[in-house]
């Protein structure tokens, strides 16, 4: 097996799924080319949302602080893909991700009025992790409980102590991680994961 196919297979990718992962990473990385002007145009911005710029509820989750932030979120996406891509069908993953994003938007708007702007995919990725861990728990896999415990510890740490030291930015809105988990796991609770990963 050639090295590219081996890497893609280890990331739960075969054929089109590998291209889908690359396309998703490109969606996270390309907005950095627009620089600060693009970031300001696409970010969650409380004042702009109040003025009716609703596209920001979606685009805020694909624009990042800088190229490093976008790269870290792309690596996080690849990790979530490797761990969980086959736990649900693509038609199930779409509402899970959208549910996580909607929960983040609603949480920031309703519960965090001091957050004037927000960017990044980490909240949605936390929702993906929660949904994937739930699939593993439902199948009775010990790894699901371990992942759930690690996620709970991380959320508790962020709640009481702030962003993890490796996050590299003071601008991390850690409440978005909690809202993403709530949204992702809420949607996943109504979906039936694959009995065994494909």
MDTraj code that builds the backbone (N, CA, C; nanometers):
import mdtraj as md
import numpy as np

residues = "UNK UNK UNK UNK UNK UNK UNK UNK UNK UNK UNK UNK UNK UNK UNK UNK UNK UNK UNK UNK UNK UNK UNK UNK UNK UNK UNK UNK UNK UNK UNK UNK UNK UNK UNK UNK UNK UNK UNK UNK UNK UNK UNK UNK UNK UNK UNK UNK UNK UNK UNK UNK UNK UNK UNK UNK UNK UNK UNK UNK UNK UNK UNK UNK UNK UNK UNK UNK UNK UNK UNK UNK UNK UNK UNK UNK UNK UNK UNK UNK UNK UNK UNK UNK UNK UNK UNK UNK UNK UNK UNK UNK UNK UNK UNK UNK UNK UNK UNK UNK UNK UNK UNK UNK UNK UNK UNK UNK UNK UNK UNK UNK UNK UNK UNK UNK UNK UNK UNK UNK UNK UNK UNK UNK UNK UNK UNK UNK UNK UNK UNK UNK UNK UNK UNK UNK UNK UNK UNK UNK UNK UNK UNK UNK UNK UNK UNK UNK UNK UNK UNK UNK UNK UNK UNK UNK UNK UNK UNK UNK UNK UNK UNK UNK UNK UNK UNK UNK UNK UNK UNK UNK UNK UNK UNK UNK UNK UNK UNK UNK UNK UNK UNK UNK UNK UNK UNK UNK UNK UNK UNK UNK UNK UNK UNK UNK UNK UNK".split()
xyz = np.array([
    [0.0861, -0.1182, 0.0000],
    [0.0000, 0.0000, 0.0000],
    [0.0901, 0.1237, 0.0000],
    [0.0596, 0.2199, -0.0874],
    [0.1450, 0.3381, -0.0950],
    [0.1246, 0.4261, 0.0292],
    [0.2221, 0.5117, 0.0615],
    [0.2172, 0.5907, 0.1862],
    [0.0958, 0.6830, 0.1966],
    [0.0536, 0.7448, 0.0860],
    [-0.0615, 0.8351, 0.0908],
    [-0.1872, 0.7583, 0.1287],
    [-0.2089, 0.6430, 0.0656],
    [-0.3267, 0.5619, 0.0981],
    [-0.3215, 0.5149, 0.2433],
    [-0.2011, 0.4835, 0.2934],
    [-0.1869, 0.4382, 0.4316],
    [-0.2262, 0.5490, 0.5289],
    [-0.1820, 0.6730, 0.5003],
    [-0.2170, 0.7867, 0.5867],
    [-0.3672, 0.8120, 0.5816],
    [-0.4250, 0.8125, 0.4622],
    [-0.5678, 0.8370, 0.4491],
    [-0.6489, 0.7288, 0.5199],
    [-0.6064, 0.6022, 0.5054],
    [-0.6792, 0.4948, 0.5729],
    [-0.6721, 0.5118, 0.7243],
    [-0.5569, 0.5559, 0.7768],
    [-0.5444, 0.5754, 0.9211],
    [-0.6305, 0.6920, 0.9693],
    [-0.6675, 0.7814, 0.8776],
    [-0.7553, 0.8940, 0.9116],
    [-0.9011, 0.8641, 0.8785],
    [-0.9361, 0.7350, 0.8710],
    [-1.0737, 0.6948, 0.8382],
    [-1.1151, 0.7446, 0.7006],
    [-1.0219, 0.7480, 0.6074],
    [-1.0514, 0.8008, 0.4748],
    [-1.0255, 0.6954, 0.3684],
    [-1.1192, 0.6802, 0.2794],
    [-1.1028, 0.5997, 0.1598],
    [-1.1597, 0.6805, 0.0447],
    [-1.0864, 0.6958, -0.0606],
    [-1.1376, 0.7633, -0.1800],
    [-1.1924, 0.9011, -0.1516],
    [-1.3226, 0.9185, -0.1751],
    [-1.3883, 1.0485, -0.1601],
    [-1.3804, 1.1036, -0.0195],
    [-1.3748, 1.0163, 0.0814],
    [-1.3670, 1.0652, 0.2194],
    [-1.2362, 1.1389, 0.2443],
    [-1.1289, 1.0930, 0.1806],
    [-1.0012, 1.1620, 0.1936],
    [-1.0069, 1.3009, 0.1319],
    [-1.0723, 1.3092, 0.0163],
    [-1.0890, 1.4400, -0.0478],
    [-1.1780, 1.5305, 0.0362],
    [-1.2793, 1.4731, 0.1007],
    [-1.3679, 1.5529, 0.1863],
    [-1.2909, 1.6110, 0.3042],
    [-1.2017, 1.5324, 0.3640],
    [-1.1207, 1.5831, 0.4750],
    [-1.0298, 1.6960, 0.4273],
    [-0.9646, 1.6769, 0.3131],
    [-0.8778, 1.7818, 0.2596],
    [-0.9572, 1.9082, 0.2285],
    [-1.0777, 1.8926, 0.1730],
    [-1.1617, 2.0088, 0.1427],
    [-1.2038, 2.0802, 0.2702],
    [-1.2390, 2.0039, 0.3744],
    [-1.2788, 2.0651, 0.5015],
    [-1.1627, 2.1432, 0.5629],
    [-1.0422, 2.0870, 0.5555],
    [-0.9249, 2.1587, 0.6067],
    [-0.8990, 2.2853, 0.5252],
    [-0.9201, 2.2774, 0.3940],
    [-0.9018, 2.3953, 0.3091],
    [-1.0012, 2.5048, 0.3472],
    [-1.1247, 2.4660, 0.3802],
    [-1.2261, 2.5638, 0.4218],
    [-1.1803, 2.6376, 0.5473],
    [-1.1092, 2.5675, 0.6357],
    [-1.0601, 2.6319, 0.7578],
    [-0.9355, 2.7166, 0.7329],
    [-0.8537, 2.6777, 0.6356],
    [-0.7272, 2.7472, 0.6133],
    [-0.7382, 2.8653, 0.5164],
    [-0.8220, 2.8541, 0.4139],
    [-0.8266, 2.9571, 0.3093],
    [-0.8677, 3.0962, 0.3581],
    [-0.9621, 3.1094, 0.4518],
    [-0.9989, 3.2456, 0.4948],
    [-0.8823, 3.3260, 0.5538],
    [-0.7762, 3.2589, 0.5968],
    [-0.6619, 3.3336, 0.6511],
    [-0.5960, 3.4196, 0.5431],
    [-0.6149, 3.3814, 0.4155],
    [-0.5569, 3.4592, 0.3057],
    [-0.6189, 3.5982, 0.2960],
    [-0.7394, 3.6127, 0.3476],
    [-0.8078, 3.7431, 0.3429],
    [-0.7562, 3.8384, 0.4502],
    [-0.6738, 3.7884, 0.5430],
    [-0.6137, 3.8742, 0.6447],
    [-0.7143, 3.9326, 0.7422],
    [-0.6757, 4.0433, 0.8023],
    [-0.7578, 4.1073, 0.9054],
    [-0.8927, 4.1537, 0.8511],
    [-0.8950, 4.2050, 0.7286],
    [-1.0208, 4.2536, 0.6705],
    [-1.1213, 4.1392, 0.6564],
    [-1.0751, 4.0237, 0.6120],
    [-1.1629, 3.9079, 0.5995],
    [-1.2106, 3.8586, 0.7340],
    [-1.1217, 3.8593, 0.8310],
    [-1.1580, 3.8161, 0.9661],
    [-1.2674, 3.9052, 1.0251],
    [-1.2522, 4.0354, 1.0076],
    [-1.3519, 4.1294, 1.0601],
    [-1.4864, 4.1113, 0.9889],
    [-1.4827, 4.0825, 0.8595],
    [-1.6053, 4.0657, 0.7815],
    [-1.6800, 3.9372, 0.8175],
    [-1.6067, 3.8317, 0.8563],
    [-1.6671, 3.7001, 0.8743],
    [-1.6894, 3.6585, 1.0196],
    [-1.6284, 3.7254, 1.1133],
    [-1.6350, 3.6810, 1.2526],
    [-1.7736, 3.7017, 1.3141],
    [-1.7992, 3.6276, 1.4228],
    [-1.9160, 3.6557, 1.5069],
    [-1.8904, 3.7932, 1.5661],
    [-1.9812, 3.8862, 1.5423],
    [-1.9663, 4.0228, 1.5911],
    [-2.1027, 4.0673, 1.6434],
    [-2.1117, 4.0877, 1.7713],
    [-2.2408, 4.1164, 1.8347],
    [-2.3098, 4.2381, 1.7738],
    [-2.2370, 4.3437, 1.7492],
    [-2.2963, 4.4654, 1.6940],
    [-2.3441, 4.4410, 1.5509],
    [-2.2614, 4.3742, 1.4706],
    [-2.2984, 4.3473, 1.3315],
    [-2.4174, 4.2515, 1.3234],
    [-2.4224, 4.1533, 1.4120],
    [-2.5370, 4.0613, 1.4138],
    [-2.6653, 4.1360, 1.4484],
    [-2.6566, 4.2265, 1.5436],
    [-2.7738, 4.3059, 1.5809],
    [-2.8216, 4.3918, 1.4643],
    [-2.7292, 4.4226, 1.3724],
    [-2.7648, 4.5016, 1.2538],
    [-2.8130, 4.4134, 1.1390],
    [-2.8246, 4.2815, 1.1624],
    [-2.8800, 4.1922, 1.0613],
    [-2.7797, 4.1166, 0.9766],
    [-2.6534, 4.1157, 1.0112],
    [-2.5519, 4.0439, 0.9329],
    [-2.5457, 3.8978, 0.9796],
    [-2.6516, 3.8225, 0.9463],
    [-2.6695, 3.6874, 0.9989],
    [-2.5698, 3.5854, 0.9463],
    [-2.5045, 3.6104, 0.8312],
    [-2.4076, 3.5148, 0.7779],
    [-2.2963, 3.4863, 0.8776],
    [-2.2715, 3.5807, 0.9672],
    [-2.1638, 3.5660, 1.0649],
    [-2.1870, 3.4468, 1.1588],
    [-2.3133, 3.4055, 1.1759],
    [-2.3433, 3.2906, 1.2618],
    [-2.2825, 3.1625, 1.2050],
    [-2.2608, 3.1588, 1.0753],
    [-2.1978, 3.0441, 1.0103],
    [-2.0485, 3.0680, 0.9871],
    [-2.0150, 3.1835, 0.9309],
    [-1.8759, 3.2071, 0.8907],
    [-1.7804, 3.2216, 1.0091],
    [-1.8318, 3.2601, 1.1243],
    [-1.7445, 3.2753, 1.2420],
    [-1.6716, 3.1460, 1.2754],
    [-1.7286, 3.0326, 1.2354],
    [-1.6723, 2.9028, 1.2712],
    [-1.5682, 2.8529, 1.1714],
    [-1.5464, 2.9280, 1.0629],
    [-1.4434, 2.8880, 0.9667],
    [-1.3319, 2.9913, 0.9530],
    [-1.3472, 3.1062, 1.0167],
    [-1.2428, 3.2082, 1.0151],
    [-1.1670, 3.2008, 1.1481],
    [-1.0379, 3.2350, 1.1451],
    [-0.9531, 3.2172, 1.2629],
    [-0.8716, 3.3418, 1.2940],
    [-0.8111, 3.3432, 1.4120],
    [-0.7302, 3.4572, 1.4542],
    [-0.6124, 3.4812, 1.3610],
    [-0.5481, 3.3720, 1.3185],
    [-0.4311, 3.3807, 1.2322],
    [-0.4070, 3.2426, 1.1710],
    [-0.3006, 3.2314, 1.0925],
    [-0.2709, 3.1046, 1.0245],
    [-0.2412, 2.9935, 1.1251],
    [-0.1737, 3.0260, 1.2354],
    [-0.1430, 2.9243, 1.3371],
    [-0.2720, 2.8685, 1.3975],
    [-0.3655, 2.9557, 1.4298],
    [-0.4941, 2.9144, 1.4861],
    [-0.5700, 2.8260, 1.3861],
    [-0.5693, 2.8647, 1.2583],
    [-0.6369, 2.7857, 1.1552],
    [-0.5705, 2.6491, 1.1398],
    [-0.4382, 2.6459, 1.1454],
    [-0.3662, 2.5190, 1.1320],
    [-0.3956, 2.4273, 1.2506],
    [-0.3968, 2.4822, 1.3720],
    [-0.4287, 2.4015, 1.4903],
    [-0.5700, 2.3441, 1.4815],
    [-0.6657, 2.4245, 1.4363],
    [-0.8027, 2.3745, 1.4225],
    [-0.8126, 2.2715, 1.3105],
    [-0.7335, 2.2860, 1.2036],
    [-0.7311, 2.1863, 1.0962],
    [-0.6734, 2.0542, 1.1462],
    [-0.5693, 2.0624, 1.2273],
    [-0.5139, 1.9400, 1.2873],
    [-0.6147, 1.8765, 1.3823],
    [-0.6879, 1.9605, 1.4571],
    [-0.7942, 1.9090, 1.5434],
    [-0.9023, 1.8396, 1.4628],
    [-0.9374, 1.8973, 1.3476],
    [-1.0355, 1.8349, 1.2595],
    [-0.9856, 1.6991, 1.2115],
    [-0.8591, 1.6908, 1.1706],
    [-0.8037, 1.5630, 1.1246],
    [-0.8067, 1.4590, 1.2369],
    [-0.7782, 1.5017, 1.3590],
    [-0.7826, 1.4097, 1.4725],
    [-0.9252, 1.3616, 1.4985],
    [-1.0217, 1.4546, 1.4995],
    [-1.1613, 1.4151, 1.5201],
    [-1.2075, 1.3220, 1.4086],
    [-1.1629, 1.3495, 1.2857],
    [-1.1984, 1.2652, 1.1714],
    [-1.1428, 1.1248, 1.1923],
    [-1.0147, 1.1175, 1.2338],
    [-0.9515, 0.9867, 1.2543],
    [-1.0229, 0.9072, 1.3637],
    [-1.0661, 0.9751, 1.4679],
    [-1.1301, 0.9061, 1.5802],
    [-1.2758, 0.8697, 1.5540],
    [-1.3487, 0.9576, 1.4832],
    [-1.4941, 0.9443, 1.4839],
    [-1.5637, 0.9445, 1.3484],
    [-1.4943, 0.9641, 1.2393],
    [-1.5609, 0.9839, 1.1093],
    [-1.6618, 0.8745, 1.0764],
    [-1.6323, 0.7516, 1.1122],
    [-1.7186, 0.6408, 1.0724],
    [-1.8251, 0.6054, 1.1752],
    [-1.8341, 0.6843, 1.2813],
    [-1.9355, 0.6555, 1.3836],
    [-2.0756, 0.6949, 1.3383],
    [-2.0849, 0.7938, 1.2505],
    [-2.2125, 0.8388, 1.1956],
    [-2.1954, 0.8547, 1.0448],
    [-2.3054, 0.8572, 0.9741],
    [-2.3000, 0.8813, 0.8297],
    [-2.2772, 1.0310, 0.8058],
    [-2.2324, 1.0685, 0.6849],
    [-2.2181, 1.2121, 0.6548],
    [-2.3492, 1.2892, 0.6750],
    [-2.4629, 1.2256, 0.6455],
    [-2.5919, 1.2930, 0.6654],
    [-2.6223, 1.3139, 0.8133],
    [-2.5622, 1.2343, 0.8995],
    [-2.5795, 1.2544, 1.0439],
    [-2.4788, 1.3562, 1.0972],
    [-2.3579, 1.3543, 1.0416],
    [-2.2562, 1.4489, 1.0893],
    [-2.2964, 1.5934, 1.0610],
    [-2.3619, 1.6182, 0.9485],
    [-2.3990, 1.7560, 0.9142],
    [-2.4848, 1.8206, 1.0232],
    [-2.5949, 1.7572, 1.0695],
    [-2.6717, 1.8221, 1.1764],
    [-2.5973, 1.8275, 1.3095],
    [-2.5067, 1.7333, 1.3345],
    [-2.4280, 1.7386, 1.4580],
    [-2.3411, 1.8644, 1.4577],
    [-2.2697, 1.8867, 1.3472],
    [-2.1818, 2.0047, 1.3380],
    [-2.2640, 2.1336, 1.3400],
    [-2.3736, 2.1358, 1.2632],
    [-2.4583, 2.2556, 1.2626],
    [-2.5221, 2.2794, 1.3992],
    [-2.5588, 2.1719, 1.4693],
    [-2.6149, 2.1860, 1.6037],
    [-2.5135, 2.2435, 1.7008],
    [-2.3878, 2.1981, 1.6896],
    [-2.2818, 2.2533, 1.7750],
    [-2.2621, 2.4013, 1.7460],
    [-2.2598, 2.4370, 1.6169],
    [-2.2412, 2.5776, 1.5799],
    [-2.3584, 2.6635, 1.6276],
    [-2.4801, 2.6131, 1.6113],
    [-2.5975, 2.6888, 1.6556],
    [-2.5973, 2.7077, 1.8070],
    [-2.5550, 2.6039, 1.8802],
    [-2.5494, 2.6148, 2.0264],
    [-2.4447, 2.7172, 2.0692],
    [-2.3336, 2.7225, 1.9976],
    [-2.2302, 2.8218, 2.0286],
    [-2.2849, 2.9622, 2.0045],
    [-2.3462, 2.9806, 1.8880],
    [-2.4017, 3.1128, 1.8553],
    [-2.5060, 3.1552, 1.9584],
    [-2.5966, 3.0637, 1.9916],
    [-2.7018, 3.0961, 2.0890],
    [-2.6426, 3.1202, 2.2271],
    [-2.5469, 3.0367, 2.2663],
    [-2.4848, 3.0528, 2.3975],
    [-2.4123, 3.1853, 2.4106],
    [-2.3368, 3.2216, 2.3068],
    [-2.2656, 3.3493, 2.3115],
    [-2.3637, 3.4662, 2.3156],
    [-2.4710, 3.4574, 2.2355],
    [-2.5671, 3.5673, 2.2292],
    [-2.6458, 3.5817, 2.3593],
    [-2.6915, 3.4678, 2.4132],
    [-2.7819, 3.4724, 2.5287],
    [-2.7098, 3.4733, 2.6638],
    [-2.5968, 3.4072, 2.6716],
    [-2.5313, 3.3885, 2.8025],
    [-2.4000, 3.4637, 2.8191],
    [-2.3386, 3.5051, 2.7108],
    [-2.2080, 3.5726, 2.7179],
    [-2.2133, 3.7074, 2.6471],
    [-2.2941, 3.7973, 2.6993],
    [-2.3129, 3.9271, 2.6332],
    [-2.1857, 4.0116, 2.6315],
    [-2.0867, 3.9763, 2.7133],
    [-1.9613, 4.0520, 2.7130],
    [-1.8693, 4.0091, 2.5994],
    [-1.8985, 3.8958, 2.5350],
    [-1.8187, 3.8508, 2.4203],
    [-1.8666, 3.9289, 2.2985],
    [-1.7856, 4.0231, 2.2551],
    [-1.8244, 4.1082, 2.1435],
    [-1.7929, 4.0454, 2.0085],
    [-1.6889, 3.9579, 2.0033],
    [-1.6574, 3.8893, 1.8784],
    [-1.5956, 3.7533, 1.9092],
    [-1.6061, 3.6651, 1.8103],
    [-1.5594, 3.5272, 1.8264],
    [-1.5219, 3.4716, 1.6892],
    [-1.4150, 3.3937, 1.6847],
    [-1.3771, 3.3208, 1.5634],
    [-1.3245, 3.1839, 1.6024],
    [-1.3319, 3.0890, 1.5104],
    [-1.2670, 2.9601, 1.5289],
    [-1.3598, 2.8410, 1.5232],
    [-1.2982, 2.7251, 1.5043],
    [-1.3705, 2.5988, 1.4890],
    [-1.3627, 2.5107, 1.6124],
    [-1.2899, 2.5524, 1.7141],
    [-1.2671, 2.4628, 1.8278],
    [-1.3963, 2.4274, 1.9008],
    [-1.4896, 2.5192, 1.9107],
    [-1.6167, 2.4880, 1.9761],
    [-1.6919, 2.3783, 1.9022],
    [-1.7001, 2.3908, 1.7689],
    [-1.7670, 2.2880, 1.6885],
    [-1.6933, 2.1552, 1.6989],
    [-1.5597, 2.1599, 1.7033],
    [-1.4821, 2.0360, 1.7168],
    [-1.5078, 1.9688, 1.8519],
    [-1.5295, 2.0476, 1.9552],
    [-1.5673, 1.9894, 2.0845],
    [-1.7024, 1.9198, 2.0739],
    [-1.7949, 1.9780, 1.9961],
    [-1.9234, 1.9128, 1.9729],
    [-1.9082, 1.7813, 1.8992],
    [-1.8177, 1.7770, 1.8023],
    [-1.7888, 1.6535, 1.7283],
    [-1.7322, 1.5481, 1.8233],
    [-1.6392, 1.5890, 1.9095],
    [-1.5807, 1.4945, 2.0041],
    [-1.6868, 1.4381, 2.0978],
    [-1.7752, 1.5234, 2.1460],
    [-1.8806, 1.4772, 2.2364],
    [-1.9725, 1.3779, 2.1666],
    [-2.0103, 1.4072, 2.0416],
    [-2.0975, 1.3170, 1.9658],
    [-2.0273, 1.1847, 1.9383],
    [-1.8992, 1.1908, 1.9028],
    [-1.8236, 1.0682, 1.8775],
    [-1.8068, 0.9849, 2.0032],
    [-1.7756, 1.0508, 2.1142],
    [-1.7619, 0.9775, 2.2409],
    [-1.8941, 0.9116, 2.2784],
    [-2.0058, 0.9808, 2.2551],
    [-2.1373, 0.9239, 2.2836],
    [-2.1611, 0.7981, 2.2001],
    [-2.1208, 0.7997, 2.0736],
    [-2.1352, 0.6805, 1.9886],
    [-2.0578, 0.5631, 2.0470],
    [-1.9374, 0.5888, 2.0949],
    [-1.8549, 0.4824, 2.1528],
    [-1.9167, 0.4301, 2.2826],
    [-1.9698, 0.5213, 2.3641],
    [-2.0363, 0.4794, 2.4885],
    [-2.1572, 0.3932, 2.4568],
    [-2.2352, 0.4327, 2.3587],
    [-2.3544, 0.3556, 2.3222],
    [-2.3199, 0.2148, 2.2745],
    [-2.2015, 0.1991, 2.2162],
    [-2.1583, 0.0658, 2.1718],
    [-2.0928, -0.0123, 2.2854],
    [-2.0843, 0.0482, 2.4023],
    [-2.0254, -0.0197, 2.5171],
    [-1.8735, -0.0243, 2.5144],
    [-1.8122, 0.0676, 2.4426],
    [-1.6660, 0.0694, 2.4323],
    [-1.6054, 0.1508, 2.5463],
    [-1.5061, 0.0957, 2.6101],
    [-1.4390, 0.1641, 2.7211],
    [-1.3790, 0.2969, 2.6756],
    [-1.3300, 0.3020, 2.5520],
    [-1.2693, 0.4253, 2.5004],
    [-1.3675, 0.5417, 2.5044],
    [-1.4952, 0.5129, 2.4852],
    [-1.5959, 0.6191, 2.4903],
    [-1.6024, 0.6839, 2.6271],
    [-1.5954, 0.6021, 2.7309],
    [-1.5982, 0.6566, 2.8666],
    [-1.4710, 0.7341, 2.8972],
    [-1.3566, 0.6847, 2.8489],
    [-1.2297, 0.7551, 2.8694],
    [-1.2343, 0.8920, 2.8012],
    [-1.2809, 0.8944, 2.6753],
    [-1.2905, 1.0213, 2.6021],
    [-1.3882, 1.1167, 2.6695],
    [-1.5006, 1.0642, 2.7176],
    [-1.5991, 1.1477, 2.7878],
    [-1.5379, 1.2073, 2.9137],
    [-1.4638, 1.1263, 2.9878],
    [-1.3971, 1.1751, 3.1087],
    [-1.2938, 1.2820, 3.0789],
    [-1.2129, 1.2601, 2.9747],
    [-1.1118, 1.3592, 2.9370],
    [-1.1768, 1.4902, 2.8948],
    [-1.2853, 1.4794, 2.8190],
    [-1.3559, 1.5997, 2.7752],
    [-1.4149, 1.6743, 2.8950],
    [-1.4722, 1.6012, 2.9902],
    [-1.5290, 1.6641, 3.1099],
    [-1.4203, 1.7338, 3.1922],
    [-1.3049, 1.6703, 3.2072],
    [-1.1938, 1.7303, 3.2816],
    [-1.1460, 1.8571, 3.2114],
    [-1.1344, 1.8523, 3.0783],
    [-1.0905, 1.9705, 3.0031],
    [-1.1889, 2.0857, 3.0201],
    [-1.3176, 2.0563, 3.0083],
    [-1.4186, 2.1614, 3.0235],
    [-1.4166, 2.2198, 3.1650],
    [-1.3996, 2.1348, 3.2651],
    [-1.3930, 2.1826, 3.4035],
    [-1.2699, 2.2708, 3.4242],
    [-1.1563, 2.2276, 3.3713],
    [-1.0337, 2.3071, 3.3819],
    [-1.0559, 2.4457, 3.3211],
    [-1.1129, 2.4476, 3.1987],
    [-1.1348, 2.5754, 3.1312],
    [-1.2337, 2.6631, 3.2073],
    [-1.3334, 2.6013, 3.2672],
    [-1.4336, 2.6787, 3.3415],
    [-1.3713, 2.7499, 3.4615],
    [-1.2867, 2.6784, 3.5331],
    [-1.2317, 2.7357, 3.6558],
    [-1.0972, 2.8054, 3.6375],
    [-1.0160, 2.7610, 3.5390],
    [-0.8813, 2.8154, 3.5260],
    [-0.8550, 2.8868, 3.3943],
    [-0.9462, 2.8792, 3.2992],
    [-0.9266, 2.9446, 3.1701],
    [-0.8679, 2.8507, 3.0671],
    [-0.8280, 2.9061, 2.9546],
    [-0.7765, 2.8275, 2.8420],
    [-0.6539, 2.7467, 2.8815],
    [-0.6401, 2.6311, 2.8200],
    [-0.5215, 2.5488, 2.8426],
    [-0.3968, 2.6253, 2.8012],
    [-0.2851, 2.6026, 2.8702],
    [-0.1619, 2.6762, 2.8384],
    [-0.1178, 2.6604, 2.6930],
    [-0.1457, 2.5467, 2.6309],
    [-0.1013, 2.5231, 2.4937],
    [-0.1877, 2.5937, 2.3893],
    [-0.2964, 2.6557, 2.4316],
    [-0.3854, 2.7203, 2.3345],
    [-0.3185, 2.8377, 2.2652],
    [-0.2228, 2.8996, 2.3306],
    [-0.1417, 3.0026, 2.2670],
    [-0.2081, 3.1372, 2.2462],
    [-0.3227, 3.1608, 2.3070],
    [-0.3877, 3.2905, 2.2881],
    [-0.4742, 3.3233, 2.4076],
    [-0.4762, 3.4509, 2.4432],
    [-0.5652, 3.4973, 2.5487],
    [-0.7067, 3.5201, 2.4959],
    [-0.7217, 3.5138, 2.3618],
    [-0.8513, 3.5431, 2.3009],
    [-0.9412, 3.4200, 2.2911],
    [-0.9003, 3.3059, 2.3485],
    [-0.9822, 3.1846, 2.3418],
    [-1.1082, 3.2043, 2.4261],
    [-1.2229, 3.1826, 2.3649],
    [-1.3520, 3.1921, 2.4343],
    [-1.3889, 3.0503, 2.4760],
    [-1.3495, 3.0114, 2.5973],
    [-1.3652, 2.8726, 2.6404],
    [-1.5116, 2.8323, 2.6562],
    [-1.5992, 2.9280, 2.6791],
    [-1.7408, 2.8926, 2.6907],
    [-1.7935, 2.8353, 2.5596],
    [-1.7330, 2.8723, 2.4471],
    [-1.7748, 2.8170, 2.3176],
    [-1.7531, 2.6665, 2.3130],
    [-1.6512, 2.6176, 2.3823],
    [-1.6263, 2.4734, 2.3870],
    [-1.7423, 2.4024, 2.4570],
    [-1.7864, 2.4572, 2.5690],
    [-1.8993, 2.3988, 2.6421],
    [-2.0266, 2.4033, 2.5583],
    [-2.0535, 2.5172, 2.4945],
    [-2.1743, 2.5286, 2.4120],
    [-2.1690, 2.4308, 2.2951],
    [-2.0513, 2.4142, 2.2360],
    [-2.0357, 2.3187, 2.1261],
    [-2.0648, 2.1768, 2.1704],
    [-2.0148, 2.1402, 2.2886],
    [-2.0417, 2.0065, 2.3436],
    [-2.1921, 1.9876, 2.3642],
    [-2.2570, 2.0866, 2.4224],
    [-2.4016, 2.0770, 2.4471],
    [-2.4769, 2.0576, 2.3155],
    [-2.4423, 2.1377, 2.2142],
    [-2.5101, 2.1261, 2.0854],
    [-2.4832, 1.9944, 2.0162],
    [-2.3560, 1.9527, 2.0128],
    [-2.3208, 1.8284, 1.9446],
    [-2.3829, 1.7064, 2.0080],
    [-2.3771, 1.6979, 2.1400],
    [-2.4297, 1.5795, 2.2081],
    [-2.5822, 1.5794, 2.2072],
    [-2.6448, 1.6968, 2.2075],
    [-2.7911, 1.7031, 2.2020],
    [-2.8418, 1.6478, 2.0698],
    [-2.7817, 1.6892, 1.9598],
    [-2.8229, 1.6362, 1.8292],
    [-2.7912, 1.4875, 1.8201],
    [-2.6712, 1.4480, 1.8622],
    [-2.6305, 1.3069, 1.8527],
    [-2.7207, 1.2159, 1.9349],
    [-2.7780, 1.2677, 2.0427],
    [-2.8657, 1.1863, 2.1271],
    [-2.9884, 1.1380, 2.0501],
    [-3.0261, 1.2087, 1.9447],
    [-3.1427, 1.1713, 1.8650],
    [-3.1055, 1.0903, 1.7409],
    [-2.9775, 1.0616, 1.7221],
    [-2.9310, 0.9880, 1.6056],
    [-2.8816, 0.8498, 1.6476],
    [-2.8883, 0.7567, 1.5565],
    [-2.8398, 0.6221, 1.5837],
    [-2.7032, 0.6060, 1.5181],
    [-2.5964, 0.5921, 1.5986],
    [-2.4646, 0.5727, 1.5388],
    [-2.4542, 0.4338, 1.4776],
    [-2.3520, 0.4142, 1.3948],
    [-2.3279, 0.2808, 1.3394],
    [-2.2990, 0.1838, 1.4534],
    [-2.3506, 0.0630, 1.4405],
    [-2.3290, -0.0370, 1.5463],
    [-2.1824, -0.0691, 1.5633],
    [-2.1123, -0.0735, 1.4544],
    [-1.9661, -0.0890, 1.4569],
    [-1.9092, 0.0107, 1.3581],
    [-1.7929, 0.0702, 1.3873],
    [-1.7342, 0.1638, 1.2902],
    [-1.7125, 0.0923, 1.1580],
    [-1.7448, 0.1569, 1.0477],
    [-1.7307, 0.0959, 0.9150],
    [-1.5852, 0.0819, 0.8774],
])
top = md.Topology()
chain = top.add_chain()
for i, resn in enumerate(residues, 1):
    res = top.add_residue(resn, chain, resSeq=i)
    for name in ("N", "CA", "C"):
        top.add_atom(name, md.element.get_by_symbol(name[0]), res)
traj = md.Trajectory(xyz[None], top)
